[in-house]
Amino acid sequence: MDARGKYALVAVPAPLQEPLTYAVPEALAGRLQAGMRVLVPLGRRRVTGVVVGFQRESPVAGVKEVSEALDDEVLFDRAFLDLCRWAADYYVASLGEMLATALPPLLRTESRVVAAFAADPESFHGDLDREVLDALRKRGPLTPAALGRLFPRRGVKSALDRLAAAGAVTLGERLRGHVREARRRKAARPERAAETAVPGAAPVLTREQQRVLGSMEARLRDGGFETLLLHGVTGSGKTEVYLQAMERVRSRGLQSLVLVPEIALTPQLLDRLEARFPGDVAVLHSRLTGAERWRQWWRIAQGLARVVVGARSAVFAPARALGLIVVDEEHDYSYKQEEGVRYHGRDLAVVRGRIVGCPVILGSATPSVESYHNARSGRYRMLELTERVEARPMPAVEIVDLKSRPGQAAGEKLFSEPLLRALRENHEQGLQSLIFLNRRGFASFLQCWACGFVVQCPRCSISLTYHLGRHSAFCHHCDFRQRKPDACPGCGNLSLSEVGAGTERVEHELRRLLPKARIGRMDRDTTGPRGAQERIFRSWEKGELDILVGTQMVAKGHDVGGVTLVGVILADSSLNLPDFRAVEKTFQIISQVAGRAGRALRPGRVIVQTLVPGHYCFGPARGHDYPAFFATETEFRRELGYPPFQHLVHLRIDGADGDKVARSARDLARDLRRREAREPVEILGPAPAPIARLRNRYRWQILLKGANRPALLAAARRAVALMPRGRAARIHVDVDPYNML
């Protein structure tokens, strides 16, 4: 028997605190290694797990054997496994759950897969055969069940049997052969871009960019872990600093990982990366098909791409020779995973840099309070870019008080006179304008003016948002939809009115006020189809749109020289959310969207409409003064005991029966208080969640607060252990929460 031991420790995708023990069969002795995927029995089924270690003895008798090794070589190196172990421990999850979160879907399959290979036309016995094969080629390996859902009641099993007999597909519980086939094709047909493209020349750096790059030169050359906070105003050239840092790392034969908040919203960054590193860029994000994501994943794992760019899940990219990690717009809360294991991509990027021993650059014009605090306290090193490239001025910001305009304050008019006048002038001069409102739809809700009835979601405790284009009201949480009622469901009167405004209504009003303007809209409603986001942005970039209306999508990563005016419709709409970060998020989004103006030769202008012009976030926003905002915000955080001065863990208890959920939450809070009486952990609640019912599940919450992070995490683990197993209620743990709705 191999020196590694007779028994393998296997992490499986289940909420088990420890890996399971399986006997290593004789056929796998000496071949099985930590970091390989295996097929193992679990109850009545067989699942994919990852070998994380070995031992000579089994803690119990009669353990089952590993069914099969799914890899010919180690898939995950030690650093990757260490990252997943750290994340599982910190985010109060099992290692199996963390590995399942980290892996692409096609590498965590739990049942038979069907992969398509070269096909002879004679293998087709009908249209269904061809359709099945086309689906497999486009989507990558699929389970028979998934194919059955694609082609219901059409004899998929018989088609698969015919195709398998002809050698056109392979059926099995492994992806190994598909991996080998992908490598063979890669070797035979290199990337077209690598054959033809020529790397783009780097522009001349400004004096500030040279200083910043010079200060990190030794770290880029010699390696070693350090977190660098690059605080640069919008338009100061942070991206070029990233690119030149990546060039230095690439010259050493190492890989760079670049995280962005939402990959589909940053086509310009991809353009620059692919121009600078032709044929050497891999992209990972959720909008790729399973097959596309799988191919990119393997390119990275095999070292065929030395630049990796992706959204938060790309922090788990299988890059084995990392020399640099960049987190662009590090403040953005899109880096926080809100389902399953609730990890934070930025924080895991810092941990991964420490594990592999490489520098991590966190970049932002409006850093998170936590990151700026870490830099001020010496935990991170601060690097600053205080001026825009080519000495372009920052845009002038004007705050418009809607209280002095009664009609606008009541929502009767969306555009103040200064903003409407500026829009008309900009359009007459052939310049572009950007209008921001972080709320989609036509009206916020439908309300009867006779009896006050509000149309609500039957599954969630929130009102429905009215969308004019589809003549329907939608729930933006569970996707419930209903046609707009002709009469009030409460009293029967024909007095149901649209209240509030969203981006659809803003677009509608602009078309009425500026009929000759070419107007586009970028929000979740218009960017649903694959490629729609990039098409809208390309039109905007080319000057084919005069005005672009959008939600927070328009505030991220866009650099369009023709934009000289930015209008913020209702800047304080997010200030009163039940979230201690509400003011920080408001300041950041205003500053970011304002930074889209005046990035070329013409100066920019920003008009911010608000009902509370005296709020402390607007003064620093007007002056582009992040340190002033940070100073005021941290005073409140310190007084209230919120991060970065204390840490939080959010516990949510939910279930289908409201009474049982409430009782479970009260019992859990009581038991925690008994056990944590001597611990430095404050227990707040329980209380109904702000959205008390979501997708027909009732929700209660408990908040754990404390300055001692280990004690806080220990309390969270005790909460999980104290929660009774069963269907009446279940617990969700969110360490360092960003959304407590």
Protein Blocks (a to p, Z undefined) as FASTA:
>chain_A
ZZkbpbdcddddddbfbdcdddddfklgokacghiacdddehjbccddddfbdcfbdfbg
hiacdfbdcbfbdfbdfklmmmmmmmmmmnopafklmmmmmpcfklmccbdcdddddddf
klpgbjklmmmmmmmmmnopadfklmmmmmghklpmmmmmmmmmnopaccdjbfklmmmm
mmmmmmmmccfklmmmccdddddddfklmmmmmmmmmmmmngpaddddddddehilpmmm
mmmmmmmmmmnopacddddfblmlmmmlmmmmmmmmghiaccddfkbcfklmmmmmmmmm
nopacbdcddfklmmpccfbbfbdcdehklbmklpcfehjaddfklmmmmmmmmnopacd
dddfbdcfklmmmmmnomaccdddfbdehhiacdddddddfklmmklmnopafbdfklmm
mmmmmmmnopacdddddbecjbfbdcdfknopacddfkbccdddddfklopacdfklopa
cdddfbdfknopacbccedjdfklmmmmmmmmmmmbccddddfklmmpghklmmmmmmmm
nopafbdcddfklmgopacfklmbdcdfblmlmmmpccfklmmmmmmmmmmmmmmgoplm
bccddddddfblmbmklmmmmnopaklmmmmmmmmmmmnopafkbccdddddddfblklm
mmmmmmmmmmmmmmmmmpccdcedjdddfblbgghiacdddddddfblklmmmmmmmmmm
mpccdjkbccdddehiabfZZ
